[in-house]
Amino acid sequence: MRVILIVFVLCITNLMFSQDYKFGKVSKEELKETVCSIDSTANAAFLYKFRRTYYEYIKDEGFVLKTDIHERIKFYNQEGFDYATKQVRLYNGSGGEEKISNLKAYTYNIEKGKVVSEKLSKDDIFKSEANKYSNSVKFTMPNIKPGSVIEFKYQINSPYWSNVDEFIFQHDIPIKKLEAEFDVPEYYNFKVNTKGFLSVVPEVENKNGVIRFVDKSRSQIGGTVYDNSEIAYYRQVSKYHLQDIPALKEEPFVNSINNYRSSAKYELSYTKFPNSQIETYSTTWEDVVDRVYQSSNFGDELKKTAYFQSDIDALVGSVSGAEEKMAMIFDYVKSQVKWNGYYGFYADDVKKAYKSHAGSSGDINLMLTAMLRYAGLNANPVLVSTRTHGVPLFPTREGYNYVVTWVRLPNDKVALLDATDKYSVPNILPLRALNWQGRIVAENGGYGVIDLYPKNKSENSVTMMAKIDEEGALEGSYRSIKTNHRALSFRNSYNEADKDDFLEKLENRYNGIEISDYTVKNDMDLSKPIQESYKFNKESQVDIIGEKMYFSPLFHLRTKENPFKLEKREFPVDFGYPSLTSFRVILSIPEGYKIESTPESVALALPDNLGSFSYMVKGGGRNIQVMVETQINESIISPIYYEVLKEYFNTFIQKEAEQIVLTKV
């Protein structure tokens, strides 16, 4: 009996691991599952995720790149329904258009004890232009319910044989089984770069391949003669087999969660075809920078000056100071050419962008660089990967998607400029560009590395004068001064918003506070800090119990929630820029009350001068003064400090929540 039981268990185990993932073979067991076996909190999960990318030889075209996709997804509740919509990006450039084919998709449910399927209708597949360089194919699966399973497969055909999309091994929902394969002919040499915290090692083997040619000709005696020939070659096949992959969940203060997502990126290093010389692509950073600079859409655009010469001569012809010239040209480009929202470090057409007053980040900042050089300044473009694009850890052109301008001024001063944001000032780049390091592309392809994160603190200094009445209502005035990135962020949100809508959102942020006499100074004067002021009134700000009043002296301004909730964090904490926030509250208490107790003053410091917090309350007569200051001194804090950073936030949040007690005289 014991032997029979062991055999039975082994059979069950083998069945579990030999799940049939053949397309269309969705089981009742998969549909009946109510909780994900590897993550009970998951709203959805990939039951199976398959990808094969390979090359196929086509006569008169050569090798073309193909990718086969097959995915099966389970929904446990409505919160997972976002995964019922699939969007496929297809690149569309000068070399042709990527195309999707053989799309099949079904939704599976159990009805009356049977597995039923519903096919995706062709009318529910939508193709649109995502941006100038890519199209989008989007579809949403029909008849989705908690418990449903969807399955789809398709093929992508690409003329861009050198650009292999990243193999993604981790999503924000778990994956039960993943299989991936990259099959490449010997003529292409790719290097693989992996990232993330999963152990991802492929099985690599060489296999034989053959290209068959059939040539037709007319014989001298009539009829058609067929001449068959073959070329044998080997293929390198890399296979990935992964199971029970945990979800990668979004966390606060991460530059891009994609930087930590487990993946493998294959990038072409060189090609070697029969009877041809080796052609290198991006073996080193020097290769990368040289290829970028040699492009007609980069280096050549920096040399064009005829379209702007007369305008720049008139603008700075009488100016001799380098810093003044830089500021004038920077402001001129910001005012003349509007960013169209397209990312990229190559220019489309700088002359056209200048004449039409709109262009991509490449157009605008390469134009800015060319103008600065023409005016005699030492200026170079800087390749940047935006925060959402990730960090280029290895030599790669694809790792960059943006460009800014670097200027060296007298006395060894350096300025970073980005003219895509009209509220940006020197060395205050938009947040999207604050992502580790940029790569300076000097003339003739030389390069250097520069830290993109700012060193100067962005400040928000708040003064609030208020009084409490006998009913516990709070009335007073608020004034804040914002500098650097705090000012940049405010200008973008305030100047581009409907003012009534902006004010309504501000009142809602503070739970229905009534605001009047709202004013902003220096919203368009970028040389000065933002000054924001208003009067306010808010009821029920004090707890009245018997003859005592209880309240937190920061009221609606205090921090109420710790953004760091995980027990452990693998990623750096990226604040974007160093900051200083200070509050000075001057408070009058109602007549007939006296101060019974106030919170004790405290000063905290993070290790290695990473940050600090100070809190002080002074009271006398009917007046209370509160001074609070929080500083974060580094843009990025290593995860080794996560526990102490989390505790630091907990401590000052608890401190700000402590109450002042008033009692009737």
N, C-alpha and C positions, 0 to 999 in steps of 0.2 A: 504493500500500500504506500509506503514511504517513497519507493522508487517511482511509482506512478505519479505521486504528487510532485516530485522533483521534475519529472518529464513534463508534466502539465505546466508548471511555473516557467520552465525554459521555453516552452512553446509560446506561452503568452508574451514573454519577454521578447522573443524573436518577432512576434507579430507586431509588437509596439515599435520595434526599431525598423521593421520592414514596411512601414506605412506606404501605401501606394499613392504616389503623388502624380500619377499620370493624369494629364489634363482631362477633366470631366468626371474623374473617379472620386467625388466627394462622398464621404461616408456618413451614415446616421450618427456615428459616435462623435464625429467632428461637429455636427449640427446640434447635438444634444448637450455638448459641453457648455457649462454655465459660468465656469471660472477658469482662467488661464492656469495651467498646471505649473508654470514657472514664475508667475507673478500674479498673485490673487487680486492686486489692485488694478490690473490692466483693463482698459476699456475695449481694446482690440489687440490682435496679435497676428503676425505673419505665421501661418501654419507652414508655409513653404515659400521660399524665395529663390528663384533660379535665374542665372544670367550666363550666357555664353557669348563671348566676343571673339570673332575670328575673321580671317581674310579669305576671300574667294576670287580666283582668277577669272576674269571675263575678257574674252577676245576683244581687241581694239580698245580696251579700257585699262587693262592691267589689273592689279589687285585692288579690290574694293573692300571696305570695312563693313562688317555686318554684326549686329547684336540681336540675339534672341532673348526675350524676356518672358518669364512665366511666374506669376505670383498668385498665392491663395491666402485670403485674409478672413479672419473670424471676428465677428462683432459680439461683444458681451453685453454692451448697453449702448444707449443713444450717444453717450459722450464720445464713442469711437467712430461715429458715422462720418467724420471728416475723411476717413480713409476710403470711403465709398466713391470719392471723386479722385480721378487720376489725371494728372497733367503731364504731358510729354513735350519737352522742348526740343525743337529741331533747328539746327543752325542753318542759316541761309546767307551765304556770303558770295564773294566773287568766284569761288571755286565750284559753286553749284549749291543745290539744296538737299539737305537730308530728308529722307522720306520714311514714313511708317507704312507697313503693309501687314497683311495676314492677321489683322486684329480680330480676336474672338474673345467674348466676355459673357459670363453668366452669373446670375445670383441664384443661390440654392437655399431652400427652406424645407422644413418638414410640414406636410399637410396631410392630415388623416393617416399618420404613421408612415407616409411615404416621402422619399426625397423628390422634390419637384424643382425644376430649373426654369429660369426666365432669361431669355437671351437679350443682350443689349441691342437696342434698335439702332440702325444706321442714322436715323434722324436725331439720335441723342449723342452723336459724335460731332464735336464742333472744332473747326480749324480756324485759327485767327492769327494775326500778326502780333507777336508778343512785344517786339521792339524792332528796331531797324535791322538787326542782324539775326533774328530768330523768329520762327513761327511756333505756334502752340497747338497741340491736339489735346482736347480735353473731353472727358466723358464722366458721367455720374451713373453708377450702377442702379438698376431699378429694384423696387420692392424690397428695400432694406428694412430689417427688423432686428431687435435684439435676438441674437442666436443665429442670424444669417451668416452664410459663408459666400464670399465672392471669389471669382477666379477669372483671370484674363491672361492672354498671351499676345505678343505681337513681335514684329521684326523691324529693326531700324537699319536702313541702308544709307551709308555715308560715303561721299567722295573724299572726305578729309581723312585719309588713311593714317596721318600722323597724329591725329587727336583722338585718343582713347579716353572715354569718360571714366571718371573715378569709380572704382568698385566700392560700394558702400556696404559695410557689414553690420551696421548698427543704426537703429532708428529710435524714435521716442515711444515706440511700442516694442514688446519683445518679439523675438524670432525663434520659432521652434526648430526649424531646419533651414539651412542655407547651403546652396551649392552654386559655385561660380567657376568659370573657366575662361582663360585667355589663351588663344591658339594663334601663334604668330610664325610666319615663314622665316627661314634663316636670314633672309635679306634685310630684315629689320631688327635692329638691336635696341631693346627697350631696357631702361632701368626702372626698378620698382621702388617707390617710396611708401612706407606704411606709417600710419599714425594711430593713436588711440591706446587704450589700456587693455584691450583683448590681445591674447597671443594668437597672431594670425600668420601661419607659415604654410605656404602652398606645397603641394606635391608637384614636382617638376619632372617631366619626362620628354624625351625626344621621340617623335614619330615621323614616319615617312610620308611624303607628299609627292604629287606628280601633276605636272601641267601637260595636257594633251593638246596637240595642234593637228588640225585637219585642213590641208591645203587642197584646193580644187584647181585643176587646169585642163585645158583641152589637149587631147592627144593629136598627133599628126595624122592619124588615120581616122579621126573623128571620135566622138564620145567624150566623156568626162573621166579624168584620172584623179583619184584621191590619194594623197600622200600623207600618211600618218607619222607623227613624231612625238616624242615625249621628253620632258625635262624632269629629272628626279631631284628632289630637295628634301630637307628635313624641316620639321616644325617643332618649335618648343611649346609644350602645352603645360600651363600652370593651372592646377585645380585646387579649389578651396572647399573644404567640408567642415561646416560649423553647426553646432546644435545648442539649443537653450541659451540664446544670446540675450542678455538683459537689456532692458530699455535704457536709453541715454536720455535723462530728463533735464529739461531746461533749468538753469539756476540763475539767480540774480548776479549782476556784475560779472558777466562773462562777455569778452569781446565778440566771440562767435562760438556757439556750442559746436559748430562744425570743425573747429580746430582740434577737438578732443574726441570726435566721432571716429570709431575704428574703421579704417578704409585702406585701400591700396591704390596708388596712383601710378599708372604706367606712362612714362614719358619717353619719347623717341630720343635716343642718344646719337645713333648714326645709322646710315643705310649703306649696304654694300651689295650691289647688283653685279651679276656676271659681266665681265669685261668693262667694268666701270670702277672709278675710284671711290674711296670712302667719302661720304658726305656727312659731316658732323652737324649736330643740332644744338644740344644744350648740355654738353658734358660738364662744363664748369660755369661759374658765374661770369667769367670773362667772355665765354662763348655766348651766353645769354645776352649780355649787355651789347656785345658787338653786333649780334644779329638784329637786336632792336634798333640800334643806332643806324645800321646800314639800310634799314627799311626806308623806302621812299615816303612812307607815311609818318616817319619820325625825324630822322636826321635831315632829310631834304626839306621838311617843313620848317625846321629851325633856321634854315639859310634864306628863306624867302623874306624879303623886306620891302619890295617895291609897293605893295598894296597899302602899307601904313606909313611910309617914310615921311611924307609931307605932314601928316597929322602929328606924328611924334616930334618932328622938328619944331612944329608950332607950339607943342605942349611943353617941351622941356628945353627948347633952344637957349633960353636965357638963364637956365638953372645950372649951377655948378656942383652943388652938393649931391653925393651919391645917394644918401638916404632920402633926400627930398625928391630926387628923380624917381627912385624906386616907388615911393608913396604915390606920386602923381600918376605914374604909368599903371600901377596896381589899381588905383581908383578909377582910372580911365577905362581899363579893360572891364572891370566889374560893371561900370555904368553903360558900356557900349554893347557888350555881348552877354546874353542871358543863357544860362545853362539849360539845355533841353532835357536833362535827366538821364542822358546816355552816359554810361561808364566806359572807360577805355583809356589806354595810354597812347594809342595811335590816333593821329588826326584823320578826320574824313577829308576836310578841305578847309584849311585855315582862312584862305582868302574869301571863300564863300561864306564861312561863318562870320567873318568881319563885316562883309557887305550886308548879310541878312540879319545881323544882330542876334544870332542864336547858334549854339554849337555844343558839341560834346565836351566832356572833361578834357579829352585829348586836344581838341581844337583850341579851347580857351587857354589852357595852361602852357601848351607849346607856343601859342601866339604870344602869351605874356613873356615867356622866356626869350623868344626872338626879339621882342621889343626892348627888353631890358639889355640884352646884348648889344643891340643897335645903338642904345643910348650910352654904351661904354661900360656897363656893369658886368661883373663876373657872375653870370647866372647859368644854371643848369637845370634840366628837368630831373625829377625824382620819381622813380617807379614805386607805386604804392599798392598794397593789397588792402582794400577796405575791410572794415570790421566784420561784415557779413560774409566776405569772400574767403576769409581764413588767412593763415600765416604761411608764407612760402619758406619752408624749412630747407628745401633742397633747390639746387640750380634749376630754374624753370621759368619759362616765359608765361605759362598759363597761370602761374601763381599770382601774377599781378593783373589788376583790372582798372588802374587809376593812375593819375600822374599829378604831381604838384610841382612847384618851382622853388629852387634853392638859390639864395643870393648871398655872396660874401661881400660884406661892407668893410670900410676902413676900420682900423683898430680891432681886427679879428672878430667883428660882430657878424653874426649869421642870421638870416631871416628865411623862414618858410612861408610861402604864399600859396593861396588857393583862391583863384578869382571866380570859381563857380558859385561861391556864396557871397552875396553882395554885402553882408554884414561882417564878414571875416576881416581881420586885421593881421598885420605881420606877426607870425609866430602863434597865431590863434587859428589853427586849422579846424574845419568842421569835424564834429565827433566821428563821422564815418571814416575819416582819414587817419585817426589816431589808433594805429595798429602796429605795434612793435617797431620795426625798422623799415626805412625806405632805402632804395638803392639809387644813388646819384649817377646819372649818365652824363659824363663829361664829354667835351668835344673829342671827336675821333674815337669814341667808344671806351674811353677810360671810365673807371667807376670807383665809387666809395660808398660806405654805409653810414646812415645817419639815424639817430634815435628820433622817432616822430612824437614821442610823448613830451608835453611841456614840462618845464621845471618850475615856472612861477605858479603860485596858488591862484585859483579862481575863488573870489570871495563873495560872500553874501552877508552883509552886515545889517541887522534889523534892530530898529528902535521902536518900542511900543509904549505909549503912555496911555494909561487907562484908569478907570475908576469903577468900583463895584457899588451898586446901590443896595438898599435894604431888601429888595426882592431877589437879589442874586444875579441881576443882569450886569453885563459888561459893556462899557461904552468907552471909546477912546480913539486914538489915531495911530497909524502904522506908517513907518518909513523904512525903506530898504535901499541899500546901495550895492550894485552888482558889478563885478569886474570880470574881464577875460572871458572864459568859456561860459560862465554864468550869464554874462551880459549878451554874448552871442546867442545862447539858447533863448533868452528872453526876447531879444529882438526878432528872432525868427518866428516865435510863437505869437508875439504881440503885433508886430507890424504887418504880418500877413493874415491876420484874423479879422473877422467882423468884431468891432469893439463891443457891441452889446452881447454877442455870444461869448467873447473873452471874459467879460465881467460876470456873466451868468455862471460860467464854469468855475471862476474863482470863488464865487459865493457858495457853489455846490461843494467845492473841495473842502471848505470849512464848515460843512453841514448846515448850510442855510444862514450864514452870517449876512447881515445887511450892510452893504458898502455904499458910501456916498463920497462925493468930491474926489473921485479917482483921477489921478494925474500921473503922467510919465514924462520925465525930462531926459533929454539926450538920446531919444530913441533912434534918431538919424545921425547924431553926431558921434561917430565911432571913436573919436579920440578921447571921449569922456565916459565915466562909468554911467550905468543906468541908474536913475533915481525914480523910485516908485513910491507913491504915497496915497493914503486914503483915510477916511474916517469910517468907523464901523460901530455896529450895535449888535449884541447877541444876548438873547435871553437865556435864563436857566444855566448859568455857567458856574454856579456855586451850589453845593449841597447844604441845605439848611436843616439841621437837626436840633430841635429844642432851641437853646440859646447860643448855638455855635454854628459857624460857617466853615466848610471844608472845600479847598480847591487847590489844583495844581497851578503854580504861578505862571507857567508858560501857556496855559489854557489850550487853545486850538493849534498853537504853534509847536507843541511838543511832538517828539517822535513816539509813535504808539506801538510799532511792530518791528521786531527784529527780522531783517530780510534773510538772515542766515539760519536755516532751519535743519539742514542735514547734519547728522552726527559727524560725518567725515566728508571731506571734499578733495577731489583729485586735481582740480583745476586752479590756476591762479585767480585771485580776485582782482578784477580789472575795473577800477573806478574811472578810467579815461583820463583823468587829470588830477593833480593835487588840489585840495580845497580847504577853505576855512569858512566856517559858518559861526556867526556870533549873534547872540540875542541880548539886548539890554531892555529890561521891562521895568518901568517905573509905575507903581500901582498905588492908588489911593483907596483906603478902605472906608466903609460907611461910618457916619457918625454914630456914636453909642457903642462901638465895638473897639476891642483892643487885640493886639497880637498875642496869642497864647503860646504858639510854638511855630518854628520854621524848620525846614530840612537843614541838616548839617552841610557845610561846605565840603567839597571833595575835589581832588585832582587825580586823574588817572593818566597813565602813559603806556602806549604800546611799546614792545621791545624794539630795539634798534632804531629808535626815533621814527617809527612808522606813523605815529599819530598820537593825539592827546585829547583829553576831555577835562574841562574845568567847570565847576558849578558853585555859585556863591549866592547866598540870600542874606540881605541886610534889612533889618526892620527897626523902625523907631517912630513912636507916635502913631500917626495915621498913614504913614508912608512905608512902602516896601520896595526895595530895589533888588532885581534879580539879574545876574550876569552869567551867561552860559556860552562856552566856546568849544567847538569841536574842530579838530584838524585831522586831515589825512594827508600825510607828507609825501606819499609815493603814488604814482599812477597805478602801479601793479604791485600786489602783495602776494608773495609765494604761498602755496597751500600749506607749507609747514607752519605758518602762523594762523591757520584757519581757526583752530580751537580757541586761541587767545583772542582773535578778532571777534569771534562769535560771542565770547564772554564779555568782551569790552562793550559790544553793542547792548547785550543784556543789562549790564551794569548801568550804563548811562540812561537807557530807557526806563529802568526801574527808578533811577534817581529823579528823572524828569517827572515821573508819575507821583512822587512823594508830595504830600499836601501841607499847605499852610493851614493852621487852625486859628480862627478868630472867635472870641467869646464876647458876649455883651458885658458892658461895664456894669 
